[in-house]
């Protein structure tokens, strides 16, 4: 569905992440977490084609439609709320406007009629007859009144624009949805509506969020961006915490065993040196190399 191969991004010598290889598959719900500045939003921009990676490729299966929660709250100020939401399906919106332009012509030709017929067919296939109703349902679900559908986006408050842009991202049954902090500026009712929408949604979505309760409700796979890569954990945020704790405990056990073995070997080295014979020094040198090799593999678990 969506493949990432050998992905890296470098800003002025600062590597945010590198050698990322992932597969996003249909029907799964992915959460991306990590510290601020780790590169989560940058990663989503690369996935949707808004930013070119330093290396690697992103491949979207042919014929699939990707929708993205826009972050620019002023980009649609000249449009109505209804148009802004329907723009979530760019081809449907384009067909609508082409139809409107054709029917507005005074010198409507036979050629125009043929084109209009083709457009009407595509319009129906894209769900055009339900578009206005679907857009209104999304807007109302997010807590806005139906009366704003023909209002200009420029007349809306900032939190209202956020909800309209979220409705845009959800509109028209996209195959893949990318969302960066979708619960920002949403009240509890709108958050609950969004949770229900996503749990019933049949496609795949990738969401960045600091809201662990939201992630617990809507994700089944968690990617943590840490140490310049993405590490996968099967499960929601709570399960991620459990799996990470288990992994850290396992790393600690390996670390402790390795330290103990290094200390044992270096004890032998000191003993051989005290004995002071030529063969003892040879043995000491060989054992020290063994200890040094173990030290090179030693990786202290992070707190």
N, C-alpha and C positions, 0 to 999 in steps of 0.2 A: 504494500500500500504506500508506504513512505520509507525510503531507505537513506541512511546517512553513512557515507564511507570516507574514512580517513580525514575527518573534518578538523580543521584548526583555524584559529583566528589570532592575529598578532597585530597589536596597535603600538607602533613605535617601539618595537622591541619587547613590549609587555605581552606575554602569551596568556590569554584568558583560558583557553583549553586547546588540546591537541589530540590527534589520533582517536577521534571519537567515531565509533562504528556502532550503529543502532538500526533496529528494524521496528517500525511502528505498524501494527497489524489491525485489521478491521475489528470493530466491536470492543476494543480495549480502551481504557480510560487512564491516561498518564498524568501524573503530577510531577512537576519539576521543582525541587527545593534547593536551597543553598544560601550561603551568606550574601549580603548585599555586595555588589561589585564582582561576584564570581563569574558572571557572564550569562545568566539565565535569559534575560531579555535579548541580549545579542544573539544567543542561540536561536530563539524564536524568529528573530528577524532574518536569520540565514535560512531557516526552514521555509519561510514564505517568500523568499527571493528578494526581500527588501535590502539585504546586505550580502555582499560577496565574501565568501570565506577566503582565508589566505591559501589554504589547500583543501582538497577534498571535494566531494559532490553530494548534492541532495537530489534524490530521484523520486518523483511523484508518479504513481501508476497512471498510465494514459487513460484519459476519460474521467478521472476523478476531479471533483471540485473542492478546493480548499478555501475556507473562510477564516478571516482574521479579525480579532477585536481591535479596532483602530484606537490609537492613543491621542490623535490630534482632534481635540474637541471643537475646533473652529473650522475644520476642513469642509464641513457641509452647511455652513451658515446660510448660503444662498438657496438652499433647497428646503422643501417641506419635510416634515417628519416622515410622512408616508413614503416619499421618494427616497429618503435617506435609508429607511429600513429595506425597501425593495432593492436598493443598490447592493444589498448583500448577495444577490444573485445577478452579477453584472450582465450576463447574456439576456436574462429576462427583462431587465431594465432597458437594455439597448433595443430589444424587440418592441417594447411598449412605446418608446419614443419614436422609433421608425414608423410604427403604425399611426401614431398621432400625427406625425408630419405628413404622411401620405393622405390621410383622410382630411387634413386641413387644406390640401391643395385645391385651388379653384379649377385648374385644368387637369382633372383626374383622367389619365389615359388608360387604355387597355393594358398596357405594360404595367402601369401602377396597380391595376386591379389584380394582375397575376402575382405581382410581388406581395400585395396585401393578403392574398389567399395563402401564399406560402408562410407569411409571417403569422397569420392567424393560426395555422396548423402548429407551428413551432410554439407560439404563445400558449396554446392549449396543452401541449406536451410538457411545457415548463411549469405548468400549474398557474398560469396567468390569471385565470378566471377566479381563483381563490386568493390571489396575491394580496389584495387590499384587506380582505378579511383576516388572512394569516398575519399580516403585519400588525393589524389592530390588536389581535389576540396576544401577540408577543409584548406589545407596548403596555397593554393593560395588565398582563401577567407580572410585569416588572413594576407595577404600581403607578403607572401614569394614566391619566384620563383619556378616553377615546377622543374627546373634543380637541386634542392637540394635533391630531393627524394631519390637518391641513395648515398648521402653524409653521412659520419659518423657524428653522433651527436656531437662527440668531436670536430669537425671542425667548429661548429657553434658558433656565438657570443651568449652572455647570453640572449639578448632580442629575438633572433631567437629560442633558446631552449624553452623559455617561450611560444612562439606561437605554437611550435610543440607539447608541452605537453597539451596545450589547445585543439589542434586538436585531440589529443589522447582521451581526456575526452569526446569530442563530437562525436567520431567515432562510427558508427555501430548502431545508434538508441537505445541507452540504455533507460531503463524505468525510471531511476532516475539518475540525475547528481548532484554531490556535487562540488561546486566551491568556493574557498577562494581567493578573490581579483583577479578575472579573467581579469580585464581591466588593471592591472599593466603592464607597458611596451608596451601597445597597442597604436598605433596612432589613430587619429580620424576615418580614413577610416576603420581600423580593428575593432574599437569599434562599428561603425555603422553596419558593417557586422555581428558582434556577436549579436547585438541587433535584427537584422532581423532574424538571425538563431533561436534565442531563442523564439521570438514571433511566429514563425511558428512551433516550436517543439511541439510534441504531448504529451510527457511524463511530469514528474514533475521534477523540479529542485530546489535546495536550494543554495542560493548564499550569501556569505559574501562580503560586499563592503562598502567603504567609499565614493563611487561616487554616490551622491544622484541623479544625472541626469540619470545615467545608471539604478539605481534602479527604478526610475519613469517609465522608458521605459519597463522594463522586469519583474516587480513583481506585484502581485495582493494581496499578504498577507505579512505583516511585523511583524517579531518577534523582540522585543527589549530585549536584555539581560541586566537586571538591578536588583539590590537588590537580587542577587543570584537566579534569576529565569528568565524565558522567558515569556514575556507578549505579547499576540497576538493582532494585529490591522488589521482589514479587509481593505486592500487597499495598494497602493504603498507608497513611502516615503512621498510625499506631503500630502496624505490623513492621514498617520500616524501622521504627525505634527499637523494636524487639530484635529484629534481625541484625541491626547494627551493633547492639549490645552483645549479641551472641558472637558476632564476628570479632569484636574487640576482645572479648574474653578468650577466644581461640588464639588471636594474635598474641595476647599477653602470655598464654601458656607456652606458645612457641618461643617467644622472647625469653621467658624465664628459663626454659630448658636450654636455650642456646647460650645464655649468659652463664648458666651453671656449667655447661660443657667447656666453655672458654676458660672459666676459672680453674676447672679441673686440669685442662691441658697446660695452662700456664703454671700451675703448681708443679706439674711434672718438669716443665722447662727449668724452673728455679731449682728443683731438686737435682736435675742432671748437671746444672752449672756448679752446684755446691760440691758434687762428687769430683768434678774437675779433671776427669780423664778425657783423652782425645775423643774416644767414642761417645763419651757423655755429651761433649759439645756438639758433635754431629747429630746426636739424637735431639738435643735441645733445639738446634736450628731447624730440624725437620718438624718438630712439634710446634715451634713458634709459627712456622708457615701455615700449619694446619689451623692454629688459633686465629691468625690474621685473615685467613679465608673465611672463617666463620664470622669474624667481625664485619667483613664486607657485606655479608647477608643480613646482618643484624638491623632490624627496623623496629624502633620503639613505638608501641601503639600510642595514638594520640589520645589525650584526655578528653 
